[in-house]
Structures are given as C-alpha cells and as structure tokens.
C-alpha cells in the first residue's frame, strides 16, 4: 500500500487479553486478536459484553476523525450498508502522556471473494459484479470514491451471499487527490490515468479486483503496462464474456458505475439471447463456449442480486 505522500505506519501493538477502556463512554473492550494493520492504525477483534466487534485504534487522531466522518456519511446513503456500522468513538488513555483514538465497528465474519467463488463456482462473478457496481454507484452519488478498492477490503457474507466493505480508510471526496492506494489496483501505477478521485478511478480498481481472483500472486506491469493488463485479462477464460466491458473500464471509458453496470447487463442479455437462438435453430453450441459457460448465469445473478437488495 502507498499513499500520495510518504507516510509512516503508526502501529499500536496490543496483546490479547488487554482491556481498552473508553475515556468518555466507559465501554470496556477485551482484545482477542489483531485483524489487520494499515497506514492509519490497527484493527483488533474485541469482545464487548459477549459480543464480537472490530476496533480500530491509532495515535493519528486527525486521520481517525476523517475515517469516522466517512463512516457517518456512508450511513446516510439510503438503501445500503456501504461500510461496517459504526458503534462507538472514543479515546483510550493509557497514561497521562499516552492517548490513542479508536472507533468501534460491527464485526463482519465471512470469507474472501476468491474463496467463495472457488467453492461455489464462477457463475458468482456476475452476481458480485452487479452488486459491487450498484454499491459503487451509491457511494459515488454521495460524493465519495472508495480509493483503496481491493480484494482485502471486501468480504462475502452468507444467507444470501453478499459482498460487504470492511475498510473505508482510503475513501476520498470526489475531486480530491487519492489519499491511500495499493499499487496493483492503482491506475496511476499502470500509467492509465491520474490519481484524482473520480468514479473511473474505482472502476479501474474494480477490474483489478476480479483479475486478482485469478492471479492471487498478482503480476508485474512490465515494459508495456497496458499490453500486460490486456494479455492477462484475455488469458482468463472465466472473464471472457465480460472482457470488452472490463477493458473499457481499464481505459476509463465509463464515467459512472451505473453506466458500466448497464453495459454488463446488456452483455449478459445478448449472450442469453444468442444461446436461445442457437437452441431454436438446432445448432450445437461448442463445448466451452461463452454460451455454455453462461448457462443460467443471468438468471442466477438476477435472483441473488435482487435478494441482496432485501437485506438491511
């Protein structure tokens, strides 16, 4: 991960069993384990009166305040939980001269998209694409760009399967410079755009998220970054039916997430119609062709996508 300026990780190393007592609200959180660390602080799994929560803590109070404001803003976005629910904001006074800021979120327990798709099949790619594009559209309409959009910041919950965002630390107001990014997902690193916070920045990272599923070790940009990306995308048969849409996103041709979602929907509809046409004429469909791979993808995607909209 990198930022648009040099930064130093402000890590707070807390041992399991430690009790973090809020100075103002007096809640007592028992630390269970560290879940992750980043540019601003560390996140811990904690117990609050028998309930599991995620607590982020740092000595960078200004940055923490910004993240809290982002979570509060996302909470106001109608019809969707774009980030984890904010539960508490407080300070932990260890000594008279040592104080940390922290905020507490709901703990989202699930699995990575890579793991879920590996277990349940590639049909779910379309499901997650539709859902994520819809979520991104809501975020962008609210005036924000995710910024550090990557697989590590996404988790799949069950019943029905739904992707949730677990870290909004890189979220940036539209029009400003991206404050936090990871090179592999950053269009600036690939020489395919600026680091200005705009919907197309997130859409580039959106493509990289799905590429990362099939290239878990990632890959270097090489001497011709654009050619490298296109070649890697062409080599993933599971993304074949979306290939043109994903290339357009890499090139910044979509101005909104809704526009890209609409184009992917058209692609799925066209494949489904072509498949029906082939069946109607009695022509055989080549084994391994996109038509066969699609099968009931459109209907599956539509069903689970609509089901996810019913979730709180």
SULHU-V361462 format. One line per field, one symbol per residue. phi: phi as a letter, one per 20 degrees, with the letter a starting at -180 (. if undefined). burial: 1 if it has 16 or more other ideal C-beta (glycine too) atoms within 10 Angstrom, else 0. A space follows every 10 residues. Layout:
phi = ???
burial = ???
//
This chain:
phi = .cdfcfbcfd ededegnfde dffeemfdde fdaeerbbfe addcecdcln decdddcaee ffffffffff fffffeffnb efcffedaca cdefcfdccc ebcdcfeeda bffgffffed ofgfgfgfff ffffffffff fenccfneeb gfecbdedme gbecedbdfe fcfgoefgeb bdggeefffe mdqedefbgf fffffgffgf fffecgemaf fmfcgfffff ffffeeffdg fdgfffffff emfeecffff ffffffffff ffffffffff emffdgfnfg fffflegfff fffffffffe ff
burial = 1010000001 0101000001 0100001010 1101101111 1111110100 0011111101 0011001001 1011001001 1111011111 1100000001 1111111101 0011011000 0111111111 1111111111 0101111111 1111111000 1111111111 1101000111 1101111101 0110101111 1111111111 1111000000 1000000011 0110010011 1110111111 1101011111 1011101100 1100100000 0000000011 1001001101 1101100100 00
//
